[in-house]
């Protein structure tokens, strides 16, 4: 609380002397953990436009609806026709709709970090009891959580619909659990890659274009090379080519270890040995993305 003392001016004199004193803050200090949780929750809310303008909510909410709508249609068809299985496996859903997921990452990764870089607010974060790793963990966890919500929500719709259609409980629960593991890994990988690319530039437009290029162009190139290898009879090379695209990495992991049907040409996914390489590369990319983000923000925060 400030206190003010003034000296009465002489007649006709408008000069005043203000003595402003400040009291030290003696309230509770919540520390790094609270700051980290607050940054995480605000970033997660921002990933869906919550707490922001109405215009900011349009794209993430629209993409969320687009992700869930096919699942709702499949459920309606399964219930109406009394089908004995769902039209699409849980593990295949995110692979089929990977373009929507990539667009979401491209729109929200720059929103999460590019504005802090553009307006040079990162040093302000580090002026509080928060360190570089706290900032990176909060941002990484928030975008990964937002992606998990985006990709897991339609799986929940499929699972509930399958139970309503009275499909086999054991088979549906197993498939649902496998699908959750797959999209959790996908969320970590896509969030890490998106944030690394977006953190390079403070320009949101450049960040969006760069993320789209990394996630979609690599998939198109890898799919083309796999198709060429399959046509030429080099089926052994198909699995190794799949290591160079994020979405084919997830496809390879889940087809090798989660019982998923592979989207690779010929429907032949990697073997268990090749699948182990897929897992190592995926985990390496996730860890590498985190390390690059920490290194990047140690420089930015100076």
Secondary structure as UniProt FT lines:
FT   TURN            11..12
FT   HELIX           31..46
FT   TURN            47..51
FT   HELIX           54..81
FT   HELIX           90..96
FT   HELIX           98..118
FT   TURN            119..120
FT   HELIX           122..125
FT   TURN            126..127
FT   HELIX           132..164
FT   TURN            165..166
FT   HELIX           169..198
FT   TURN            199..200
FT   HELIX           204..212
FT   HELIX           213..217
FT   HELIX           218..231
FT   TURN            232..233
FT   HELIX           235..241
FT   HELIX           242..244
FT   HELIX           246..257
FT   HELIX           265..267
FT   HELIX           272..300
//
